[in-house]
Amino acid sequence: MLEKLVSSSALALLSSSITSAVLLSSTFMLFAAYMLRNQRPTVKESEGKSAGDIGKWSLLTRGLARWRERLPPGPQAWPLLGDLPTLVKMGKEHGAGALTELARTYGGIYMIRLGWPGPRMIVISDGDLLREALIKQANIFSDRKVNGLISVSFPVEGSIAWQNGDPWKEHRRFMNRTLRTLGMGRSLMGKRINDECLNMCDYVDKLEGNPINPDQMMTTMTCNIMNAVALGKRYDFNDPRFVKLRRDCKEILDNLSNTSIYNMLPFLYHTRLCKRYREAVENVTIYVKNEVIEHDKSFNNNSLRDVIDYYLREVKRGSRVNDEEDDDDEKDQDHTCSFINDQFCWRGVLDLLIAGVDTTSNHTMWTMLHMAYYPEIQEKAQAQIDQVVGRDRLPTLDDQPRLPLVTAIAREVLRTSIGTTTVPHHTTQDTYLKEFFIPKGTQVLGNLWSLNHDPEVFEDPYVFRPSRFLAEDGSLQGLSDVKSFGIGPRKCPGEPMAQQECFLIMAILLHRYNLVFPEGDPIPDIRGRVKGMMLLPDKYRLRFIRR
């Protein structure tokens, strides 16, 4: 696995890094042993020490005392490599369920190290403990530590995903409010999705039933929907500017994956090995910044078009408030985002473009794969759509309450095939979970795969069964039990929009086409492959046969 990720040049650099780490670690341990042997004070020696010396010794003893606290259990770490060999072995054997298998041995909370000596990471696979951490103790567990390629690629300020503290909380409230205003959960969003689906259908009809890998088509469509929301524009499927944008966004996502060698060794960012990635970062950044400039030229406070316009309104409100010299009660009372500045305009939109497109496209790709894999479920969904919608028009979001099976299918795909873990969180102070001590600065990973496959919540959790979300009367039940978009304040703010997109795209596709594997093509492995925090389907082709 590692051989596939690492080029020969990267291996040479990795070898050099390991050698340096050995020397540094050995030197540090010898120095620490010398200091402890020669400088541990007795009572008599301490009498003459200055307050500063005693304070330093106090810090050291407190640190040693913390080592004796009961940390969560975990596998025995290898020198230098930590638990990476164990994780690679478990990943080969169990795929997305690797962390869940470790939980069978070490319990619902355990500790791993991605290198030793190195930072510890706590993995939480127990639902109650994860809610305790990310909801009840959210003030301690909601920060994120910026490392890997992110730390050298983009600024943290203005990022909805990586910034911490009050600026992030205010930014999140702003983003949730803006997305709701722009139609997330309303008919306006449905119209945007419908328009893109019609363009997709025109494209598919021209194929005349010939097989196609639908990945590029789905990425194009979901990217256009996000472009409409964030930038107020769309592109034709084959527009070279759009093709370039999609390619650059994919390059960034692939390299920001937890399993990317460049993410593990971010210093490679400045080498020739990372040239293509650096170009992608620069291209997408320039693209979004130019869009902000163009929006500013045509900005009209009485006609806000998209997310960028709402950012610009907050920036202009902030400037106006800061320039006023009147009493506080005469200032712009509507301005509530005091942290938002020019950088937020492009940095926040960048997060939307990069993260939002990938999740929705992946969800739709998995759903189409399951429909072709389980034709009997596809037929039942089509029968319900025909009964509710008829054959004279396409489904809309207004039809969703009367199409519970389509919603149940989309949610079952989310449960079985999408998220594997949360983005790592970072503790801001010492705390406890259960009887275990969690030190300040610990990375915490939520095992969403375990929650979504908990046999106490989902009967036969490894069976694809959309009917589990349908009550006896056919109404929906248990949808909130699926946690693929995270838990707590860091939960993905775009979840409602992603759910709407997948429902409406699939309803329209199933209304118009039969989805079948081409004769002679190998049937793809329904288990998929893990990439970072996502589970991706193997490449496959489909025939879209007009009904």
PERAPE-V659125 format. One line per field, one symbol per residue. ss: DSSP state (h for helix, s for strand, l for the rest). psi: psi as a letter, one per 20 degrees, with the letter a starting at -180 (. if undefined). burial: # if it has 9 or more other C-alpha atoms within 8 Angstrom, else .. A space follows every 50 residues. Layout:
ss->???
psi->???
burial->???
This chain:
ss->lhhhhllhhhhhhhhhhhhhhhhhhhhhhhhhhhhhhhhlllhhhhhlll hhhhhhhhhhhhhhhhhllllllllllslslslhhhhhhhhhhhhhhhhh hhhhhhllsssssllslllsssssllhhhhhhhhhhlhhhhlsllllllh hhhlllllllllllhhhhhhhhhhhhhhhhhlllllhhhhhhhhhhhhhh hhhhhllllllsllhhhhhhhhhhhhhhhhlllllllllhhhhhhhhhhh hhhhhhllllhhhhlhhhhhlhhhhhhhhhhhhhhhhhhhhhhhhhhlll llllllhhhhhhhhhhhhhhhhhllllhhhlllllllllllhhhhhhhhh hhhhhhhhhhhhhhhhhhhhhhhlhhhhhhhhhhhhhhhlllllllhhhh hhlhhhhhhhhhhhhhhlslllllssllllsssllsssllllsssslhhh hhlllllllllllllhhhhslllllsllhhhlllllllllllllhhhhhh hhhhhhhhhhhhssssllllllllllllsssllssslllllsssssl
psi->ghhhhprhghhghgggggghhggggggghgggggghgijoqrgghhhjqr hgghgghggghhghhhhiqoqqrrqpqqpgicjghghgghhhhicijghh hhhhgiaiprprpmqpqrqqpppoipgghhhggifhkhhhjiqppoabhh higqqhpiphhiqrahgggggggggggghghjjojrhghhggggghhghg hgghhihkiqqqojghggggghhhghggghikrrqqhjphhggggggghg ggghhiqhiphhhhmiiihjrhhjghggggggghggggghhgghhhhjpo hinphagghhghghghggggghiqjrqhiiroiioimhipahhhghhghg ggggghggggggghghggghhhhmhhhghgghggghgghajirqqrhhig hjmhhgghghhhggghjeqgrrpprppirqaqpcjqpoqqjpppppnhgg gikoiigopmhjponhihjprhjirqqjhiipkijaqahjqpijggghgg ggghghggghhhqpoqqqpiqqpqoihaqpocjqoqqqprqqpnop.
burial->.....#...##......#..##..#.........#..........#..#. ...#.................#..#.##.######.##.##..####### ###..###########..########..#######.##.######..### ##..##.###.###..######.###.###.####.####.###.##..# ...##...#.#.##..################.........##.##.### ###.####.#####.#.##....##.##.##.###..##.##..##..#. ...#.##########.##.##.........#...#.#..##.######## ######################.....#..##.###.##.....###.## ..####################.#####.##.#..#####.######### ####...#..#....#..###....#..#..#######.......##### ###########.######.........####.######..#####..
